[in-house]
Structure formats: C-alpha cells, structure tokens
Amino acid sequence: MFTKLIETLKQNPRKIVFTEGTDARILEAAARLLKEGFLSVLLVGNVDEVKAAAAKGGFDIAGAEILDPATYEGMDAMVETMVALRKGKMSAEECRDLLAKGNYFGTMLVKMGVADCLLGGATYSTADTVRPALQLVKTKPGANLVSSCFIMCREGGDPALQKICMADCAINLSYEDSVDKDGNVTVSGAQKLAEVAVESARTAAIFGIDPKVAMLSFSTKGSGKGGTVALSAEATKIAQQLAPDLAIDGEMQFDAAVSPTVGQLKFPGSKVAGYANTFVFPLIEAGNIGYKIAQRLGGYDAYGPILQGLNAPINDLSRGCIAEEVYSIAIIYAALA
C-alpha cells in the first residue's frame, strides 16, 4: 500500500505542514520523510526552538521549511483572508490572536495554498484540529458532515480481508436529524450515515480496496427492531441512491457481512453479504470498539483516523501517537492531496 502511495508522491510532489514543529515525534518523522525525499515538509514554530528540539533529538531537518506565526511576513494577508472566511463572526484582532496558534496558522497555510495538506494533533485535541478546518477549509460541495475511517491492514488470514476499512470510529458520536429554526428536517440522520458510507468507500478505493460496503447493525434485513436498526436500513437506501455504482447493502450483522455461508443464509442474493471489506457502524461506540478489537485481537495495523468530507486533506493524530504513525499518516494524507 505504501509503495503505491510513495510512487504517487514521487510523480506529484506535495508539501505537508506539521502544526507542532517542536514535538520529537513530529521531528523524527519529518527527518525520515526529508531523507527519503518524496515529500516536502513545513514545520510550524519558533525557528530557534524547532532547530534546538531537532538537535536535541538528533534529527536532521535541514531540508524543512520552518514558519513562525509571530514573524510570518504574510500574516496581514492571512488575517484579512480569515476575516472574510468568518463572514463577520470574528474581528481582525480575534483572527490574529487565533492565527498565533499552530493549528489555525497551519490550516490557513493550506487554505491559502502554501501547503497541500496538514497533520496535527500530537499535542492538540481532535476538536482543536477539526474546528479550524471546519471554520476555514470547510466541507466540500455536497457534504453535510466531516467523518473518518480507519484503513486496517494485516498479513495472513483471508486474503480478501487483509486490507479493510472501518467507519466512523472517531468523529461522529451519533447521527441525529438537523433541523431549521422552524423544526423542519434539513438533513436527516440517515442521510448523514449514508454520506459516511459513500465517502468511506471512496477512501477505501484510494488504498486499493475494491469497496463492498456493509451497513452494520445488530439486525440483518429486519431481523431485529429498535436501537439504530431503522437508521442503518434507511441509510442503506439513501447510500445506494447517492452512489448506485458502489456495492452497498444492509442493514446486516457482522457475521453476515464477512461469512459467505452466514451472509447468504441471512441475506440471500446480496452482493455484499459475506464479502464485505468496508464496514460502516451506526454509532461511534460500536465503531471505536470494533476497530480496536480488530487491532488488538485481530492483528490489524490501524491507519487513521482519516478525515473525510473536507475541502482539503487535514488530519488528526492521536496524542499517544509514535513517530512511525506520524510518518505513515503523513504519506497517506499527502497522497490524498
């Protein structure tokens, strides 16, 4: 998978901005990327502090660009652009204060085309990484929400399941209807879950997975009632309408999704049941628990969360990440740019 992504980057050079330029894990990953030479690196932070942190860790970042919000020559133009993007919700002074922070500064570097993609969250929370993206980069046309997926890889076992996709395990707690001030539904919860399914299938395809999407539930084809069964069933119909070219089916239990025998018994005639490789959970509790079970007991390496639905590739790291994860996610997101 990474060989293919690296070849993509060699043919289409990209620049990634890291919002936490003094973090040792970021610096270790940046030094490795610079040494391998297929990705340009931009680090946010005080130049002297970034260089000192790199020297302390023995990381060679000589080829990196370092930008400090406090001394950035384009700050006035950046403030002006951010004020326009916020459409009167923030004053120039408020924008300038926020742009002194690496998360907002880095996001605006992507918005203004200085960098192609962003990776943050080694010290920032998920909310502090996603909020600037929603405010400044915004969702892409037609998207009603930002979601996430994990690409899960392992060696051995069923070849069809050596690389799978799981969503949404990190961003959306649940799928509620959005209503206007008069109480009219503007975007249904099922529409949102359907969008997660379609976006996850498209992300899976980028990583060489021929997506077969299972809308998961504790029910298969109406065998159970209550909970999120109706949500998953309705989301399946909407997803099939949104992307009739994709193999999407549900609602179904996990055993029906992965076992051909069980799948065709419980869901006869389905092109997905028994052969699924892209799994869409109806709640974050199920998704987060599910991917971690696969990771810890199933022997899968988890790459993500990969954010979906934004106008530009901006991604969140776990604060418990290691340098190897930073390196891998940087390649993934740069290739998506």
C-alpha positions in Angstrom: 0.0 0.0 0.0 2.7 2.5 1.0 4.8 1.7 -2.1 2.0 2.7 -4.3 1.4 5.9 -2.3 5.1 6.9 -2.3 5.2 6.4 -6.1 2.2 8.7 -6.4 4.1 11.4 -4.3 7.2 11.0 -6.4 5.2 11.7 -9.5 3.1 14.5 -7.9 5.2 16.4 -5.4 3.3 17.7 -2.3 4.1 19.8 0.8 2.8 18.8 4.2 2.5 21.2 7.2 3.0 19.9 10.7 1.4 22.2 13.3 3.6 21.0 16.2 7.1 21.7 14.9 8.9 21.1 18.2 7.4 17.8 19.1 10.0 15.0 19.0 7.7 12.5 17.2 7.0 15.1 14.5 10.6 15.9 14.1 11.6 12.2 13.9 9.0 11.5 11.2 9.9 14.8 9.3 13.6 13.9 9.3 12.7 10.5 7.8 10.5 12.0 5.1 13.1 14.5 4.2 15.8 11.9 3.9 13.6 9.8 1.6 12.9 12.8 -0.5 9.4 12.3 -1.8 7.6 14.8 0.3 8.3 18.5 1.2 8.0 19.4 4.9 6.8 22.6 6.6 7.1 22.9 10.3 5.2 25.5 12.4 7.0 27.0 15.3 9.7 29.4 16.5 12.7 28.7 14.2 15.3 28.6 17.0 13.1 26.3 19.2 12.4 23.9 16.4 16.0 23.7 15.4 17.0 23.2 19.1 14.5 20.4 19.6 15.7 18.7 16.4 19.3 19.0 17.5 18.4 17.6 20.9 16.8 14.5 19.3 19.5 14.1 16.7 17.0 14.7 13.8 18.3 16.2 10.6 15.6 18.6 9.4 17.9 20.8 7.2 15.6 20.4 4.2 12.5 21.6 6.1 10.8 24.9 5.8 10.0 26.4 9.3 7.4 29.2 9.6 6.8 31.1 12.9 3.3 32.8 13.2 5.0 35.6 15.2 7.3 36.6 12.3 5.4 35.4 9.2 5.6 38.1 6.5 2.2 37.2 5.1 0.3 37.5 8.4 -1.6 40.6 7.4 -2.9 39.0 4.2 -3.7 35.8 6.2 -5.7 37.8 8.8 -7.6 39.6 6.0 -8.5 36.3 4.4 -9.6 34.7 7.6 -11.9 37.7 8.5 -13.5 37.2 5.1 -13.9 33.5 5.6 -15.5 34.0 9.0 -18.0 36.4 7.4 -18.3 38.9 10.3 -18.2 36.3 13.1 -14.6 37.3 14.1 -12.8 40.6 14.2 -9.4 41.1 12.7 -7.9 41.2 16.2 -9.7 37.9 17.1 -8.4 36.3 13.9 -4.8 37.5 14.6 -4.9 36.0 18.1 -6.1 32.6 16.8 -3.5 32.7 14.0 -0.8 32.9 16.6 -1.6 29.3 17.3 -0.2 26.5 15.2 -3.5 24.8 14.5 -5.2 27.9 13.0 -2.0 29.1 11.3 -1.3 25.7 9.7 -4.9 25.4 8.5 -4.7 28.8 6.8 -1.4 27.8 5.1 -3.4 25.0 3.5 -6.3 27.3 2.7 -4.1 29.8 1.0 -2.1 27.2 -1.0 1.2 27.5 0.8 0.9 23.8 1.8 -1.1 21.0 0.3 -2.2 19.2 3.4 -1.9 19.3 7.2 -1.2 16.9 10.0 -1.8 17.9 13.6 -3.0 16.5 16.9 0.2 15.2 18.5 -0.5 17.7 21.3 -3.8 19.3 20.1 -7.1 17.6 20.8 -9.2 16.3 17.9 -11.6 19.2 18.4 -8.7 21.7 18.2 -7.6 20.2 14.9 -11.1 19.8 13.3 -12.5 23.1 14.4 -10.2 25.3 12.3 -10.7 23.0 9.4 -14.5 23.4 9.6 -14.3 27.1 10.0 -11.7 27.8 7.3 -11.4 25.0 4.8 -15.0 23.9 5.3 -16.7 20.8 3.9 -16.5 20.0 0.2 -19.5 20.7 -2.1 -22.4 18.4 -1.3 -21.0 17.2 2.0 -23.1 17.7 5.1 -20.6 16.5 7.7 -17.0 15.5 8.3 -16.4 11.9 9.1 -13.5 9.5 9.5 -12.4 6.0 8.7 -9.5 3.7 9.5 -7.7 1.6 7.0 -6.8 -1.7 8.7 -4.1 -4.0 7.3 -2.7 -7.3 8.3 -0.7 -10.2 6.9 -2.1 -13.7 6.7 -5.6 -14.9 7.1 -8.3 -14.5 4.4 -6.6 -12.6 1.5 -9.9 -10.7 0.9 -9.7 -9.3 4.4 -6.0 -8.4 4.6 -7.0 -4.8 4.0 -10.3 -3.4 5.2 -11.9 0.0 6.0 -13.9 0.8 9.2 -16.0 4.0 9.7 -16.8 6.2 11.6 -14.7 5.4 14.6 -13.5 8.8 15.7 -15.6 11.8 14.7 -19.4 11.5 14.7 -20.9 10.4 18.1 -24.3 9.6 16.5 -26.5 10.6 13.6 -29.3 13.0 14.5 -31.6 14.9 12.2 -30.6 18.5 11.6 -33.5 20.9 11.8 -34.0 24.6 11.0 -35.4 27.2 13.3 -39.0 26.1 12.4 -38.3 22.5 13.3 -38.1 21.2 9.7 -35.6 18.5 9.0 -32.9 19.8 6.7 -30.5 16.8 6.8 -31.7 13.5 8.3 -29.5 11.3 10.4 -29.8 8.6 7.8 -28.6 11.0 5.1 -25.5 11.7 7.2 -24.8 8.0 7.8 -25.2 7.3 4.1 -22.6 10.0 3.3 -20.2 8.3 5.7 -20.7 5.1 3.7 -20.1 6.6 0.3 -17.1 8.7 1.5 -15.6 5.6 3.2 -16.0 3.6 0.0 -14.2 6.2 -2.0 -11.4 6.4 0.6 -11.1 2.6 0.6 -10.7 2.6 -3.2 -7.7 5.0 -2.9 -6.0 2.4 -0.9 -6.5 -0.4 -3.3 -9.7 -1.8 -1.7 -12.5 -2.8 -4.1 -15.2 -1.5 -1.7 -18.0 -3.7 -0.7 -19.8 -1.7 2.0 -21.8 -3.3 4.8 -24.1 -1.1 6.9 -23.7 -2.8 10.2 -26.3 -3.4 12.8 -27.4 -6.0 15.4 -30.1 -6.8 12.9 -29.9 -8.4 9.4 -32.6 -7.4 6.9 -35.2 -6.6 9.5 -34.5 -9.5 11.9 -34.3 -7.1 14.8 -36.1 -4.0 15.9 -35.3 -0.8 17.9 -32.0 0.9 18.5 -30.3 2.0 15.3 -31.9 -0.6 13.0 -34.2 1.8 11.2 -31.3 4.3 10.9 -29.0 1.8 9.2 -31.7 0.4 7.0 -32.8 3.9 5.7 -29.1 5.0 5.3 -28.6 1.9 3.1 -31.3 3.0 0.7 -30.0 6.6 0.6 -26.4 5.5 0.1 -27.5 3.2 -2.8 -29.2 6.2 -4.4 -26.2 8.5 -3.8 -23.8 6.0 -5.4 -25.5 3.4 -7.5 -22.2 2.3 -8.9 -21.0 1.2 -5.4 -21.7 -2.2 -3.8 -23.5 -1.1 -0.6 -26.0 -3.3 1.4 -27.6 -3.5 4.8 -28.6 -3.5 7.4 -26.6 -6.5 8.4 -24.8 -8.1 11.4 -21.1 -8.5 11.3 -21.1 -12.3 10.8 -23.4 -11.8 7.8 -21.1 -9.2 6.5 -17.9 -11.4 6.5 -19.0 -15.0 6.3 -20.3 -16.1 2.9 -22.2 -19.0 4.4 -23.9 -16.9 7.1 -24.3 -13.9 4.8 -26.1 -15.8 2.0 -28.3 -17.6 4.6 -29.3 -14.4 6.3 -29.3 -12.1 3.3 -29.7 -14.2 0.2 -28.8 -12.6 -3.1 -26.8 -9.7 -1.6 -23.6 -8.9 -3.4 -22.1 -7.6 -0.2 -23.2 -10.1 2.5 -20.3 -12.5 3.2 -17.9 -10.5 1.2 -17.8 -7.0 2.8 -14.5 -5.2 3.3 -15.8 -1.7 4.2 -17.8 -1.6 7.4 -20.0 1.3 8.5 -21.0 1.4 12.1 -24.2 3.2 13.3 -22.6 4.7 16.4 -19.1 5.8 17.4 -19.2 3.4 20.4 -19.5 0.4 18.1 -17.0 1.8 15.6 -14.3 2.7 18.1 -14.7 -0.6 20.0 -14.8 -2.5 16.7 -11.6 -1.2 15.2 -9.7 -1.6 18.5 -10.8 -5.2 18.8 -9.6 -5.8 15.2 -6.3 -4.0 16.1 -5.6 -5.7 19.4 -7.1 -9.2 18.9 -7.2 -9.5 15.1 -3.6 -8.4 14.4 -4.5 -5.5 12.2 -2.4 -2.3 11.9 -4.7 0.7 12.1 -4.0 3.7 9.9 -6.1 6.7 10.8 -8.4 8.3 11.6 -8.5 9.6 8.1 -10.8 12.6 7.9 -13.4 12.7 5.1 -15.6 15.4 3.6 -13.3 18.4 4.0 -12.2 20.6 1.0 -8.5 19.8 1.7 -6.6 16.9 3.4 -6.4 17.8 7.0 -5.9 15.1 9.6 -5.8 14.5 13.3 -3.2 12.4 15.1 -3.7 10.6 18.4 -1.9 12.4 21.2 -0.5 9.0 22.0 1.0 8.5 18.6 4.5 7.4 17.9 6.9 8.7 15.1 6.1 5.7 12.9 2.4 6.6 12.9 3.2 10.2 12.1 5.3 9.1 9.2 2.6 6.7 7.8 -0.3 9.1 8.2 1.8 11.9 6.5 2.3 9.7 3.5 -1.4 8.8 3.4 -2.6 12.4 3.6 -0.1 13.8 1.2 -1.1 11.2 -1.4 -4.7 12.3 -0.9 -3.9 16.0 -1.6 
